[in-house]
Amino acid sequence: MKKLVSLLLVLTMVSTMLAGCGTSQTSKSGEKSEAEKIIEQAEKMTLQELYQKAIEESKGKTMYGIGNSSRGATAATGFIEELQKIDSSYNGTIEWSQPKNNSIFTLLNADITSSSHTYSMTLIQDGNQIQSKMLDTGNLLNFIPKEWKEANGVNEKENGHPLALQTLNKVFMFNNLGNKNYTNCWDFVYEDASPLFMGVDSEPVGKNFLYMLTNDKYATYLKKAFDALDSTKQAYFQTTIDEVAEDGKSLGLSGDNTKYGLAWIKLWCEKYNEQTDDGPICNELVTTSAVGESGLLVYSKLRSVEESETVSVNNVTVAAYQDEYAGIGGYAYKHYLQLVKTAPLPWTACAFIAYMVTTEEGFYAWGKDMGGYSANPNINQDHSQDGFVDGVDTYSAKNDRGYDWWVSEDGGALVVEDPKYCSEVSFNMSDWIDVIIGNKATAE
Amino acid sequence: MEQQILQRPGKSRIFMNKVKTFLCKPQNVVLLVLGIILSVTTIAPIVSIFADTISIHVGSVDAHLTGKTSGYTLVNWIDLFTGNLSRQNVWIPLGNTLLLAFFTCLGAIIYGGIFAYLVTRTNLKFKKYLSAIFIFPYIMPQWTLAVVWQNLFNSHGVTGGSDGLLASLFRITMPAWWCKGLFPSAVVLALHYAPFAYIMIGGIFRNMDANLEEAAVILNTPKWRIFSKVTLPMIKPAILSTILLVFGSAMGSYPVPHYMNLTTLSTKYVSMNVNRAGEASILAIIMMVFGVVILMMNQVTTSSRKSYTTVTGKSGQISKVNLGRVGKYAIAAIFIILTTFTSIYPIISFAMETFLPNPGDYSFLTSGNLSNLTLKWWITSENLTENGMYGQLGILFNSTIWNAFKGTLIVSICCSLIAGTIGTLVGYSVSKNRRSKAAGYVNAIAFLPYLIPSLAVGVSFFIFGSALGIYNTYLLIILAGTVKYIPFASRSALNSMLQLSGEIEEAAIIQDIPWFKRMFKIIIPIQKSSIISGYLLPFMTCLRELTLFMLLCSQNKIVTTLLDYFDEMGLYAFSSGINLILIIFIIICNGLINKVTGASLDKGIGGN
């Protein structure tokens, strides 16, 4: 028995060493890393100069990118073609992968601490985790291309730190067959509402949206929408608002209107009907049988609906497009482009990022569809008439009113993700939300 | 006068001689090498996961609570078991997981057992057809039945979302407990594992000695008493084996509870991994603990005297119960209807889904207009124009799908070859060193991963692979698959090797025939069918495995993760198409192997 125990101990030690052998301590000195030095130079270069550097660096090599969007692969194909136009003998490739669930963060951190590094760049979402797991630790590095910075209409403060490829919107929609109307964002959490929504645990950007509602700006949006309700509805919501007022203090939230944000979050979590993805939500809302149903989903999903006898885009209304609508129209989150601090091919990564944020072709994979807005307005495509067929406005829900309209308070009043704010409130708020969802699951 | 002085050999020499003698036997070398390899590949991932529970993860709750960004802490353990969320993060999921595993076992054994009895011990009609069709749910990915369940029973009024078939055609709405949660999850998993129970219990029913039952009949024993006192004890080992194997598998199932909205340890692991990574790893450890407990129970049951002593003989006079002239057709008809829903309907529904213009858009049924059907999900060859396919190419032209299929084949073939070979060697060397503790250890360590729920094995390989920088590589997937499926081969090989008399090989040793030749010319040919089973089962299981691999690779690496991705995205035409291809491929493989080698999953029970 002793021998067996000793053998197990030895094996355990060997295993631990083996598991740990891949890790290496990163330097914590103030000295800049190789990638940081290259970024410093790259930020002063034009796109053409970056292309040259990329060709020199990655000829015959493969750059590995990883992202939350599979369209990165399409953009990569265009980028390689661009390099081949300059040098026909260029034979580098880009291998793009899209990991499941939340493993992108674990994977990137593992790659960084490993003795051999694979990934050079990433296209990543979820501002909260990016801030706390990647930016605060310096594991991802920000690169702002010169031509992006100098482009007209670019807001570096809003979209440069970290560099945003695009903003995507998830908007409230409802099936307009029947008599049910949703003219206020509080209607989606009223009495028998059961909006379709991706669970906050399946997609953390949904949780970030809820965190952002405690921010003064958006809590005030909700307060104003509450004031616009009739007295019956106000009385219905007032109970919850009073109930959560104390919670705000214990959560360290001191805004005047925080309680409206918390009340809306609580009711939303209690009422939403969890779906695996926005695709099934869209498939459902557009059918004739989904009378009166509502949902919060990616706007661009409407693009792929094929008209049939029981399915039509005209069966849905985008809530914020109604003239009389009050309150938030949904939320916006961003896809960020970052270099990995241990990038094996940093020049190529910089050039690829610059290609995606400064050229129309580079952004085409996303820009061709409604509901995705580049942080560089010069490369956005106009989708304001996507619902027109032969010059006639046939599917008005598909006529995208554009980024500026969506984020303005007078327009779509989208709740825009702020990584720093999310990471500040996430730990307390996350538990508070989890308790509500847990109680709901137990009650069911 | 010369004096011969006899010198006592030194200790080191004695030791060296012992080592030399030990290593002279190939089975000892195999045992030693496999002992080291299996210990490292099994224990290292487990150690990694333990280390993860006490590590501080940047941006996670442990970092927030300790105020540190690195180092070690016990805060994950403390917070998980004593924090505000302990009830919903650990106790409720644990309770649900145990209930799910229990009811899955119960359902699988009752359904599979009754079917096994009817096929082997009665004059039921259409046995061959029923036997073949009954195992379909086991070869299909397990969550496909969950999707079918949703499509049948969901209703706008109860579950929200679209009406299922019953609600839309007959206005029948099933209650919430029927549509979501523990009941449908347990039923779906029980249907998935019932063929497993059928194969295990059916094997014994077919081979057991009917004389015992006949003796009881002669003694005028009532039928219920014969069943409870004679038949049931005889099939007890098979029931126990089924429980042991199904319990662990059901515990670790992720996709079924995920689709059925049941919070289990597996689903909780995935959701907690965002900001409670360390605590999530503890959930995986809890699952592992159950795996070890099951292993210990398995050791107790297989080593106890009671086991298998009643099923050693084979009677030539298996008595068949007469179900009556009507009964044999009526019961067969019931099973034909049941298996139509569990085996045929999913395939038809998958095929149908690939011709619908929008996912779930059955407007052609209500309108009777066939022009509402489309081939676009199969034949679209460009994605520049909007085809209502979210930018995807049709299945026939979609390189992502075919590359994933290729990836699955690579993984399945490699896992099958490596696991099959290692398993056979384990079986051989353990059978040759039956009483040695080292052999017992190698046998146990090889079997352990099978009893640990798949998700827990996946988690440990995910952490282990990430640390080694081999995440998202075929190497890691093959490693995890091999370790997990070695037990298929080792059990099969061990059981067959134990039947083999040592004299056969000894005769060859006397003839000075080398080990390799003995293996390839004597041992393997004699036990060909068991050894082929050891290769076949890992291959089949790998083809449809999701839970084990889902954390180890990106979604387009293998076909099951891609299938799950399309299912979650609501692109049911793609997921259905892939499912269809997968099922047909498995059926063809099973048929081919059956033709070539005579081995098949239901062979010897009712199929052939």
Interface residues (C-beta under 8 A of the other chain):
Chain A: L4 L7 L8 L11 T12 V14 S15 T16 L18 A19 G20 C21 G22 T23 I66 S70 R71 S97 Q98 P99 K100 N101 N102 S103 F105 T106 L107 N109 A110 D111 S114 S115 S116 H117 T118 Q129 S132 K133 M134 D136 T137 S194 L196 G199 D201 S202 P204 N273 E274 Q275 T276 D277 D278 G279 P280 I281 C282 N283 E284 V286 T287 S289 A290 E293 R303 S304 V305 E306 S308 E309 T310 V311 D369 S423 S426 F427 S430 D431 D434 V435 G438 N439 A441 T442 E444
Chain B: S39 V40 I43 A44 V47 S48 A51 V58 G59 S60 V61 H64 T69 N84 L85 R87 Q88 N89 I92 H156 T159 G160 G161 S162 D163 S168 A176 K180 G181 H258 Y259 N261 T263 V270 S271 N273 V274 N275 A277 P357 N358 P359 G360 D361 Y362 S363 T366 S367 N369 N372 T374 E386 G388 M389 Y390 G391 K437 Y441 F462 I463 F464 S466 A467 L468 G469 Y471 N472 M550 L551 C553 S554 Q555 N556 K557 T561 Y565 D567 E568 M569 G570 L571
